Amino acid sequence: HNRKKKSLAIHLTPHLRQVLSPVVLNYYLDRGGKNTGDAIDYSQYRKADLSVEIWEMLEMLEMYGGEGVYETIKLMVPTYQSICYP
C-alpha cells in the first residue's frame, strides 16, 4: 500500500502547483471546521469529507514526494503543519 502512495506522490510532485490550486484548497480546507450544529454530518460516515481527504493527500505528498515538496506545500497552503519536521 505504501509503495502505491510513494509512486503516486512521485508522479504528482512535478504538478504540485496545479494540484494545490489556492482557490480550490481554500474553499475545501476552510470548510473543514464546518459547524453542523445539532445536525448529523453523514459525510463522516461515508468518509466523504473532502477537506480531510485533501489533508491526507498533503501528508502523503510530504512523506513520499521527495525534496522540496514541503516548501511547495507550505507556499501554497500557509496553514499546513509538517508531519515530518518538528
Secondary structure, 3 states (H helix, E strand, C coil): CHHHHHHHHHHHHHHHHHHCCHHHHHHHHHHHHCCCCCCCCHHHHHCCCHHHHHHHHHHHHHHHCCCCHHHHHHHHCCCCCCCCCC
